[in-house]
Amino acid sequence: MNRISIRGGTKTQKQISLEAVEFAIQEMMPRYSSLDIFIQLKSLGKEYHGFCSWDDDSIRPRSFTIELNNKQSKKDLIDTIMHEMVHVKQYAKGELKERHKGGYKQLWMDEDHTDTPYSRQPWEKEAYRMQTKLARKFNKNK
């Protein structure tokens, strides 16, 4: 069974985060039952909405930390959760990998994208594309 833990933020932000993460798992990874997701709601400064990192294995991880800016609106919080959950999906399914042996490498579908600028990274393009679709569906089901 997936484990989701949340620290920081308001009671409302925690509830939204829990519901949004559960929804995203059901939408993108319904067969996954061993994910461990730690959500941390905290101030990240004005320029950052959120971050996702794996905590266990860089190839097909199952444990993740998602940091979310607790200063954003409800709409932006939901969008950010969906965006970061796309990254969880990408890592968990092995679409996005990070290698550390012999120098740092970022791989997308086993293709090296270490030097690809942020705006052209295929995993970011997918996350931005899917966040709106997922957020709309989530809000419609509430």
LOKOL-375809 format. One record per residue (C-alpha): x negated, y negated, z; residue in three letters; residue number from 0. Coordinates in steps of 0.5 Angstrom, whole numbers, plus 500, padded with zeros to 3 digits. Last residue first. Layout:
<zabas>
+-----+-----+-----+------+-----+
|   u |   v |   w | type | seq |
+-----+-----+-----+------+-----+
|   X |   Y |   Z |  ALA | NUM |
...
+-----+-----+-----+------+-----+
</zabas>
This chain:
<zabas>
+-----+-----+-----+------+-----+
|   u |   v |   w | type | seq |
+-----+-----+-----+------+-----+
| 528 | 465 | 488 |  LYS | 141 |
| 528 | 469 | 481 |  ASN | 140 |
| 528 | 463 | 477 |  LYS | 139 |
| 522 | 460 | 481 |  ASN | 138 |
| 518 | 467 | 480 |  PHE | 137 |
| 520 | 467 | 472 |  LYS | 136 |
| 517 | 460 | 471 |  ARG | 135 |
| 511 | 461 | 475 |  ALA | 134 |
| 509 | 467 | 471 |  LEU | 133 |
| 510 | 464 | 465 |  LYS | 132 |
| 506 | 458 | 467 |  THR | 131 |
| 500 | 462 | 470 |  GLN | 130 |
| 500 | 466 | 464 |  MET | 129 |
| 497 | 461 | 459 |  ARG | 128 |
| 492 | 458 | 464 |  TYR | 127 |
| 490 | 465 | 467 |  ALA | 126 |
| 489 | 467 | 459 |  GLU | 125 |
| 485 | 461 | 457 |  LYS | 124 |
| 481 | 462 | 464 |  GLU | 123 |
| 479 | 469 | 462 |  TRP | 122 |
| 477 | 467 | 455 |  PRO | 121 |
| 472 | 462 | 457 |  GLN | 120 |
| 473 | 456 | 453 |  ARG | 119 |
| 474 | 451 | 458 |  SER | 118 |
| 469 | 453 | 463 |  TYR | 117 |
| 463 | 453 | 457 |  PRO | 116 |
| 461 | 460 | 455 |  THR | 115 |
| 454 | 461 | 458 |  ASP | 114 |
| 455 | 468 | 461 |  THR | 113 |
| 460 | 470 | 456 |  HIS | 112 |
| 457 | 477 | 455 |  ASP | 111 |
| 462 | 482 | 452 |  GLU | 110 |
| 464 | 488 | 456 |  ASP | 109 |
| 472 | 486 | 455 |  MET | 108 |
| 470 | 479 | 459 |  TRP | 107 |
| 463 | 479 | 462 |  LEU | 106 |
| 460 | 474 | 466 |  GLN | 105 |
| 452 | 475 | 467 |  LYS | 104 |
| 447 | 474 | 473 |  TYR | 103 |
| 440 | 476 | 472 |  GLY | 102 |
| 437 | 483 | 472 |  GLY | 101 |
| 442 | 486 | 476 |  LYS | 100 |
| 448 | 481 | 478 |  HIS |  99 |
| 453 | 483 | 473 |  ARG |  98 |
| 460 | 480 | 474 |  GLU |  97 |
| 466 | 483 | 471 |  LYS |  96 |
| 473 | 481 | 467 |  LEU |  95 |
| 477 | 486 | 464 |  GLU |  94 |
| 476 | 491 | 469 |  GLY |  93 |
| 483 | 492 | 471 |  LYS |  92 |
| 482 | 489 | 478 |  ALA |  91 |
| 478 | 484 | 476 |  TYR |  90 |
| 483 | 481 | 471 |  GLN |  89 |
| 489 | 482 | 475 |  LYS |  88 |
| 485 | 478 | 481 |  VAL |  87 |
| 484 | 473 | 476 |  HIS |  86 |
| 491 | 473 | 474 |  VAL |  85 |
| 493 | 472 | 481 |  MET |  84 |
| 489 | 466 | 481 |  GLU |  83 |
| 493 | 463 | 476 |  HIS |  82 |
| 499 | 465 | 479 |  MET |  81 |
| 497 | 462 | 486 |  ILE |  80 |
| 495 | 456 | 483 |  THR |  79 |
| 502 | 455 | 479 |  ASP |  78 |
| 505 | 456 | 486 |  ILE |  77 |
| 501 | 451 | 490 |  LEU |  76 |
| 502 | 446 | 484 |  ASP |  75 |
| 510 | 447 | 485 |  LYS |  74 |
| 510 | 446 | 492 |  LYS |  73 |
| 505 | 440 | 492 |  SER |  72 |
| 498 | 441 | 493 |  GLN |  71 |
| 494 | 439 | 500 |  LYS |  70 |
| 493 | 446 | 502 |  ASN |  69 |
| 488 | 448 | 497 |  ASN |  68 |
| 488 | 455 | 496 |  LEU |  67 |
| 482 | 460 | 497 |  GLU |  66 |
| 484 | 467 | 494 |  ILE |  65 |
| 479 | 473 | 497 |  THR |  64 |
| 480 | 479 | 494 |  PHE |  63 |
| 479 | 487 | 495 |  SER |  62 |
| 480 | 492 | 490 |  ARG |  61 |
| 474 | 491 | 486 |  PRO |  60 |
| 473 | 494 | 479 |  ARG |  59 |
| 466 | 492 | 477 |  ILE |  58 |
| 464 | 487 | 482 |  SER |  57 |
| 465 | 491 | 488 |  ASP |  56 |
| 468 | 489 | 495 |  ASP |  55 |
| 470 | 482 | 496 |  ASP |  54 |
| 472 | 479 | 490 |  TRP |  53 |
| 473 | 472 | 489 |  SER |  52 |
| 479 | 467 | 487 |  CYS |  51 |
| 479 | 460 | 487 |  PHE |  50 |
| 484 | 454 | 488 |  GLY |  49 |
| 486 | 447 | 487 |  HIS |  48 |
| 480 | 444 | 486 |  TYR |  47 |
| 479 | 436 | 485 |  GLU |  46 |
| 482 | 433 | 491 |  LYS |  45 |
| 478 | 437 | 496 |  GLY |  44 |
| 479 | 444 | 498 |  LEU |  43 |
| 483 | 443 | 504 |  SER |  42 |
| 485 | 450 | 507 |  LYS |  41 |
| 490 | 455 | 505 |  LEU |  40 |
| 486 | 462 | 505 |  GLN |  39 |
| 489 | 468 | 502 |  ILE |  38 |
| 486 | 475 | 503 |  PHE |  37 |
| 488 | 480 | 498 |  ILE |  36 |
| 487 | 488 | 499 |  ASP |  35 |
| 489 | 492 | 493 |  LEU |  34 |
| 491 | 499 | 494 |  SER |  33 |
| 498 | 500 | 491 |  SER |  32 |
| 497 | 498 | 484 |  TYR |  31 |
| 502 | 501 | 479 |  ARG |  30 |
| 506 | 495 | 479 |  PRO |  29 |
| 500 | 491 | 477 |  MET |  28 |
| 502 | 485 | 473 |  MET |  27 |
| 509 | 483 | 475 |  GLU |  26 |
| 509 | 487 | 481 |  GLN |  25 |
| 503 | 484 | 483 |  ILE |  24 |
| 505 | 477 | 481 |  ALA |  23 |
| 511 | 478 | 485 |  PHE |  22 |
| 508 | 480 | 492 |  GLU |  21 |
| 503 | 474 | 491 |  VAL |  20 |
| 508 | 469 | 490 |  ALA |  19 |
| 512 | 472 | 496 |  GLU |  18 |
| 506 | 471 | 501 |  LEU |  17 |
| 504 | 465 | 498 |  SER |  16 |
| 511 | 462 | 499 |  ILE |  15 |
| 512 | 464 | 506 |  GLN |  14 |
| 505 | 462 | 508 |  LYS |  13 |
| 506 | 455 | 505 |  GLN |  12 |
| 513 | 454 | 509 |  THR |  11 |
| 509 | 456 | 515 |  LYS |  10 |
| 504 | 451 | 514 |  THR |   9 |
| 497 | 452 | 512 |  GLY |   8 |
| 492 | 457 | 515 |  GLY |   7 |
| 491 | 464 | 514 |  ARG |   6 |
| 494 | 469 | 510 |  ILE |   5 |
| 494 | 477 | 509 |  SER |   4 |
| 496 | 481 | 504 |  ILE |   3 |
| 495 | 489 | 504 |  ARG |   2 |
| 497 | 493 | 498 |  ASN |   1 |
| 500 | 500 | 500 |  MET |   0 |
+-----+-----+-----+------+-----+
</zabas>
